[in-house]
Amino acid sequence: MVNLHLSQQKKINGIRGYRICIYLDSGQEANKKADQERAKFISRFEDAKSYKKFEYPYFKVYVGDFRTKSEAWKFLKLMENDYPDAFIREDIVAFPD
């Protein structure tokens, strides 16, 4: 059973976890704004990973690779002044180092 679980996790290239969405928008300028928001985040939180994704019809910027919701919640509390509309969502996150 363990081997089956590990092989399934390798197929999806990650594990179930959580990320924080800091930007979500659609429209002609959304791609450019997503890049700007991601760059702003990287300048403030250099050690955290960030990802830009297009999920029709929205461009989104996600941050973090959290294994538990409580880890994501702690990080969300750190950045709530900079990103008051940020929210946590389930996602497939990168394997831990």
N, C-alpha and C positions, 0 to 999 in steps of 0.2 A: 504494500500500500504506500509506503514511504517513497519507493522508487517511482511509482505511478504519479504520485503528487509532484515529485521533483521534475519528472519529464513534462508534465502539463505546465508547470511554472516556466520551464525553459521555452516552451512553445509560445507563450504570450510575452516573453522577453521582459519579465518583471514579476512583481508580487502585488497582491491587493494591498492598498494603503490609501493615503490621503494626500491631497494637494490643496493649496489655497489659491483661489482665483482672485487676482488683483485688478484685472481689466477684462472687459467684455463689451464689444461694440460691433456694429455692422455699418456698412456704408462705404463710400468711396475712399475716405481717409482713414478707415479703421486699421488697415495694415500698417500704415506709417505711424499712427498713434500707438499701436501695440508695440512697435519697435522702440518708440520713445519712452513708453512706460516701462518697458523691460530694462532699457538702459538706465533709467532713473532708479529703478529698484536695485540693479547691480551696483550702482555707485553708493547706495546706502547700506546694502547688505551683501558685501563681497563674497562671503563664504557660502551663501545659500544658492542653490541651483534654481534656475528659472527656465521656463519653456514657453514658446509661442506656438499656438496651435490654431488651425482653421477648422472649425466645426460648423458646417453650413447652418446659417448664414453669418456666423460670428467669428471674429478674430478674438482669441482669448490669450491671456498671459497667466500661467500657473507658476507657483513657486513651491519649492520643497519636495522632498521625498519622505514623507512621514509614514512610519509603520502603524502608529496608533492615532486615534482621533485626539487623544490628550496631548500628544506631541505637537500636532497641528494647532490645537487650541492655544498652547503656550506661545507658539511663534506668532499666531494671529494677535494675541494680546500685546506682543512686543511692537507690532507694526500697525496697531489700530489707529494711532494718531495720523499716520501717513496715508493709510488706506482704510477709511471708515466703512466703505461698502464691500470690503473683501469678505469672502465666505469660503468655507471648507467644503470640499466635495470628494467623494470616493473616486479613485483612479488606479490605474496600474502604474506603480512607481518602480524606479530603478532598484536593482539589487543593492543591498548595503555593501560597502567596501570591505 
